[in-house]
Amino acid sequence: MSARERLERAGGILLHITSLPGRVGIGDLGAGAHRFIDFLADCGLRLWQVLPLGPTNLKGMYSPYFSPSAFAGNPLLLDLESLVEQGLLARDVLDGAPRFPDGHVEFAEVAPFKEAVLEQASAAFRVRATPKQQEALAQFRQEHRAWLEDYALYTALREAQGVAWNEWPLPLRLRAPEALEEARRRLADRIFHHEYLQFEFDRQYAVLRRHADARGVRLLGDLPMYVGHDSVDVWAHPSQFRLDPVTLMPAAEAGVPPDVFAEDGQHWGNPVYNWERLKQDGYDWWIRRVRQSLQLFHLVRLDHFRGFEAFWSFPAGARPAAGAWARGPGMALFDAMLRQLGELPIVAEDLGNITPEVHALREACGFAGMAVVQFAFDGNPHNPHLPHLHSRSCVAYTGTHDTMTAAQWVRSIDEGTRQRFQRLVETPGPDGAHWDLIRMTWRSPATYALAPLQDVLGLGAEAQMNVPGTVDLSNWSWRFSWDQLTDRVSEQLSALTRATGRGR
C-alpha cells in the first residue's frame, strides 16, 4: 500500500461476491454488490475484501483458488438483471427461474441454469449488438488480446474435448499452428461466446468499481500464487511450469510439508513454476497478471507470499513429506514489477511457516503483512498476532476465509486459551465474545482491520467459508440475507469504527 494509505486507519469486511444475496441462487456483480458497498460506506467502513474472481466451474471445482484461468472473470458472477435491462434476455427468463436456496449456493444446480441463460444473452448480443457495442467489444478484444484469445480458444476446446488439455490430440496439446487455426474456424461460435462473457464481466465490474469509488470504499482483491494444471495458463505457456516432457503432467507439485495441522503435509496438485524460464522472459506473465489485478482492485492480497522466497515442492505422485524447500524468485521478481508497474499496493499473505528470510523479502518489497487475532492466544508473549504487537504496516483480521468463524472459535477453544483471551479483553461486552474479538482487532495499531461478515453476524460452524484440506460440498457456498444486516449490526459497526479512528 502507498505511503499515504498507510496513514489512514480503516476498517472493512471480508465477503466473497458469491456470498451476497441474489435471486438466482448466487451473489453477483449487480444490485446486491452495489447495496453492500452502500452498507459499508454507511457504516463508515472503507474496505471490502473479496476472494479471487476467476472462473471456478471446471470439472465441478468451485473453489475460487482453483481456476482454469489466471486472467479471466467468473461468468457465474454476471448479473442477469443487467442483461434483461440491455434487452438481451426476456424478463420471463428470470421470472421463471427455479427456486434456489437463500442461505447457500447449490453450485451443481445454479451453474447449469446460469450457463444456459448466458448462452441466450450471448446469442442475442451477437445479432442485436449496436455499432457502439460492437466497437466496445472490438476494443476489449484488442486490449486483452494477450490472454483473451488463448482463454476463449482453450475454453471452447475444453468443452469440445471433454478432458484435460494434456489428453487432447497431440497437435492441439502441442499447439501446432495448423491445428489451432482449424479449431478457431470450427469453434468460432463458442469462441465468440466466451469472449463476449469476458467483455460483459469487464463492463459490469467497471460499473461496480465506479460505485465503490463514489462511496469511498476500496476493493481488496486476492491473487492466488499457483494455477491449476488443467488451465489455459499451463496449456499456453508450458515451458513456464515444471512438466514431464512426455506426458505434459506436472513433474513436481506444490504443497506444504508435514506440520501440526497436517501430519502428512498438504498436496495442492498445482504444478510449480519454472522460475528460470520466467526470469528469461523478464517475468512478463507475472507482471501482466499483477497489472490486471491492480486495474481491478485498489489493493491486492498476494496469497502464499512465502512461496516467492522458498516453496515446498515434491515429485508428482509422491507424498508431500518426500519434498524439499526450493528457492523462489525472491526480490528479482518484485524488482521487475516495480520497474514496470511502480508502487505496488500489495498485502502479503505471510501466515504459516514464516522464516526471517520471508519477513526480510516482504519488508524489502514494502508490502503489508497479515495478523490473525484468533492465532494470538497460545501463551507466547511475543506472538506477533497479539493485537498490541501488531505493526502499523500490517493488516489485522479477526479470522480469514480458512479459519473458524469468531463465534465458532470462541466455543471451541480450551480453557487456557479462553483465559488468555479474556485477560486481554479485560471488560467483556454485552453482545458476545465474537464482538470482543472484533473490538480487539479494530483497536489494533494496524492500519487496516478486517472481519469476515460471518464474525460480525455472530454465526457458527454452518457459516465457515472453507475448511482447509477438505472437499466438502459446503465449502465456498455460504450466503447471507439482507435481514441479517439489522439496524443493531449497523449501529455497532458504525460506533466501533468511529471510536477506533477507522471511519471517515
Residue, then its C-alpha position, 0 to 999 in steps of 0.5 A: m500500500s502507498a505511503r499515504e494509505r498507510l496513514e489512514r486507519a480503516g476498517g472493512i469486511l471480508l465477503h466473497i461476491t458469491s456470498l451476497p444475496g441474489r435471486v438466482g441462487i448466487g451473489d453477483l456483480g449487480a444490485g446486491a454488490h452495489r447495496f453492500i458497498d452502500f452498507l459499508a460506506d454507511c457504516g463508515l467502513r472503507l474496505w471490502q475484501v473479496l476472494p479471487l474472481g476467476p472462473t471456478n466451474l471446471k470439472g465441478m471445482y468451485s473453489p475460487y483458488f482453483s481456476p482454469s484461468a489466471f486472467a479471466g472473470n467468473p461468468l457465474l458472477l454476471d448479473l442477469e438483471s443487467l442483461v434483461e435491462q440491455g434487452l438481451l434476455a426476456r424478463d420471463v427468463l428470470d421470472g421463471a427461474p427455479r427456486f434456489p436456496d437463500g442461505h447457500v449456493e447449490f453450485a451443481e444446480v445454479a451453474p447449469f441454469k446460469e450457463a444456459v441463460l448466458e448462452q441466450a444473452s450471448a446469442a442475442f448480443r451477437v445479432r442485436a449488438t449496436p455499432k457502439q457495442q460492437e466497437a466496445l467489444a472490438q476494443f476489449r478484444q484488442e486490449h486483452r488480446a494477450w490472454l483473451e484469445d488463448y482463454a476463449l480458444y482453450t475454453a471452447l476446446r475444453e468443452a469440445q474435448g471433454v478432458a484435460w488439455n494434456e489428453w487432447p490430440l497431440p497437435l492441439r496439446l502441442r499447439a501446432p499452428e495448423a491445428l489451432e487455426e482449424a479449431r478457431r474456424r470450427l469453434a468460432d461460435r463458442i469462441f465468440h461466446h466466451e469472449y463476449l462473457q469476458f467483455e460483459f464481466d469487464r463492463q459490469y465490474a467497471v460499473l461496480r468499481r465506479h460505485a465503490d469509488a463514489r462511496g469511498v470504499r476500496l476493493l481488496g482483491d486476492l491473487p492466488m500464487y499457483v494455477g491449476h494444471d488443467s488451465v489455459d495458463v499451463w496449456a499456453h505457456p508450458s515451458q513456464f511450469r515444471l512438466d514431464p516432457v512426455t506426458l505434459m503432467p506436472a513433474a513436481e507439485a506444490g504443497v506444504p510439508p508435514d506440520v501440526f495441522a497436517e501430519d502428512g503435509q498438504h498436496w495442492g496438485n498445482p504444478v510449480y513454476n519454472w522460475e528460470r524460464l520466467k526470469q528469461d522472459g523478464y517475468d512478463w506473465w507475472i507482471r501482466r497478471v499483477r497489472q490486471s489485478l491492480q486495474l481491478f482492485h485498489l489493493v491486492r492480497l498476494d496469497h502464499f507470499r512465502g512461496f516467492e522466497a522458498f516453496w515446498s515442492f515434491p515429485a508428482g505422485a509422491r507424498p508431500a513429506a518426500g519434498a524439499w524447500a526450493r528457492g523462489p524468485g525472491m526480490a528479482l521478481f518484485d524488482a521487475m514489477l516495480r520497474q514496470l508497474g511502480e508502487l505496488p499496493i500489495v498485502a502479503e499473505d505471510l501466515g504459516n511457516i514464516t522464516p526471517e528470510v520471508h519477513a526480510l523479502r516482504e519488508a524489502c518489497g514494502f508490502a503489508g503483512m497479515a495478523v490473525v487475532q484468533f492465532a494470538f492466544d497460545g501463551n507466547p508473549h511475543n506472538p506477533h498476532l497479539p493485537h498490541l504487537h501488531s505493526r502499523s504496516c500490517v493488516a489485522y483480521t479477526g479470522t480469514h476465509d480458512t479459519m473458524t468463524a469468531a463465534q465458532w472459535v470462541r466455543s471451541i477453544d480450551e480453557g487456557t486459551r479462553q483465559r488468555f483471551q479474556r485477560l486481554v479483553e479485560t471488560p467483556g461486552p454485552d453482545g458476545a465474545h465474537w464482538d470482543l474479538i472484533r473490538m480487539t482487532w479494530r483497536s489494533p495499531a494496524t492500519y487496516a482491520l478486517a472481519p469476515l461478515q460471518d464474525v460480525l453476524g455472530l454465526g457458527a460452524e454452518a457459516q465457515m467459508n472453507v475448511p482447509g484440506t477438505v472437499d466438502l460440498s459446503n465449502w465456498s457456498w455460504r450466503f447471507s440475507w439482507d435481514q441479517l444486516t439489522d439496524r443493531v449490526s449497523e449501529q455497532l459497526s458504525a460506533l466501533t469504527r468511529a471510536t477506533g479512528r477507522g471511519r471517515 
